[in-house]
Amino acid sequence: MNEPKIRAAFVLDSQKRPLFSDDGHHVHYRVKLWLEDAPSDAHTVTYKLHDSYAEPLREVRQGPHYEEELTSYGDYVIKALVRCKKDFDVVSAGLLSALRETYVGNKNAEISSALEVLESQ
């Protein structure tokens, strides 16, 4: 059985461009997180985001992928506490690494540009 893994993808518009907002200081991209290979007896995943979020702890009870949507303007480490019936697991991943893994080999210029922006902020 595979170990659980944090995955990430940009939320896209109808033309497959990443959705974002610009506050004049940073470009904030909309991102979806999910847990790949969650244990079959998992019942809750709590994501720990960067402390700069108003709500850095996000609890998700709906499996099997435990999806959570957020905005981000840069890279940071995301942790996930995966609670199962008799045990728990903690996994972590850098947001940028999780996004790059999702888009490896992708030739969409808009996505490549968004990855570069996140890396530079």
C-alpha positions in Angstrom: 0.0 0.0 0.0 1.3 3.5 -0.9 1.9 6.1 1.7 -0.5 9.1 1.7 0.8 12.1 -0.1 -0.2 15.8 -0.3 -1.0 16.9 -3.9 -1.9 20.3 -5.3 -3.2 21.9 -8.5 -4.2 25.3 -9.6 -7.9 26.1 -9.9 -8.4 26.9 -13.6 -10.8 29.0 -15.6 -12.6 27.8 -18.7 -9.5 28.5 -20.9 -7.3 26.4 -18.5 -5.6 29.5 -17.0 -4.9 29.6 -13.2 -7.3 31.8 -11.3 -5.7 34.5 -9.3 -6.1 37.9 -7.7 -3.6 40.7 -7.3 -3.6 42.8 -4.1 -1.0 45.2 -5.5 1.8 43.5 -3.5 1.4 39.8 -4.4 -0.4 37.6 -6.9 -2.6 35.1 -5.0 -3.3 31.9 -6.9 -6.3 29.7 -6.1 -5.0 26.2 -5.3 -6.7 22.9 -4.5 -5.1 20.5 -2.1 -5.9 16.8 -1.7 -4.6 13.7 -0.2 -3.5 11.0 -2.6 -3.5 7.4 -1.3 -5.4 8.2 1.9 -5.8 5.0 4.1 -9.2 3.4 3.6 -10.0 3.8 7.3 -9.1 7.6 7.3 -11.9 9.8 8.6 -10.4 13.3 8.9 -7.5 15.2 7.5 -6.3 18.4 9.1 -4.1 20.6 6.9 -1.6 22.9 8.6 -0.9 25.9 6.4 1.5 28.8 6.9 0.8 30.8 10.1 0.1 33.9 8.0 -3.4 32.5 7.1 -6.3 33.7 9.3 -7.2 30.0 9.7 -4.0 28.0 9.2 -5.7 24.7 10.4 -8.2 23.3 7.9 -10.1 20.2 8.9 -11.6 18.1 6.1 -13.9 15.2 6.9 -15.0 14.3 3.4 -13.0 11.6 1.7 -11.7 9.9 -0.2 -9.5 12.7 -1.3 -10.0 15.3 1.5 -9.9 18.3 -0.8 -9.4 21.8 0.5 -9.2 25.0 -1.6 -7.1 28.0 -0.7 -5.1 30.9 -2.1 -1.4 31.3 -2.0 1.2 33.8 -3.1 4.3 31.8 -2.3 5.8 28.5 -1.3 5.7 27.0 2.2 5.5 23.6 3.8 2.0 22.1 4.3 1.5 19.4 6.9 -1.4 17.0 7.0 -2.6 15.1 10.0 -4.4 12.0 8.7 -6.6 10.5 11.4 -7.7 6.9 11.0 -9.8 4.6 13.2 -6.9 3.3 15.3 -3.9 5.4 14.3 -2.8 8.6 12.6 -0.1 9.7 10.2 1.6 13.0 9.5 2.7 13.9 6.0 4.2 17.1 4.6 5.1 18.7 1.3 6.2 22.0 0.0 3.3 23.7 -1.9 5.5 24.5 -4.9 6.9 20.9 -5.0 3.4 19.5 -4.9 2.3 21.8 -7.8 5.4 21.0 -9.9 4.8 17.3 -9.5 1.2 17.7 -10.7 2.3 19.7 -13.8 5.5 17.8 -14.7 5.7 17.7 -18.5 2.8 20.2 -18.8 3.4 22.6 -21.7 0.7 25.2 -20.7 2.5 28.6 -20.7 0.0 30.1 -18.2 0.7 27.3 -15.6 4.5 27.6 -16.1 4.2 31.3 -15.6 2.2 30.8 -12.4 4.8 28.4 -11.0 7.5 30.9 -11.7 5.5 33.7 -10.0 5.0 31.6 -6.9 8.7 30.7 -6.8 9.7 34.4 -7.0 7.4 35.8 -4.3 
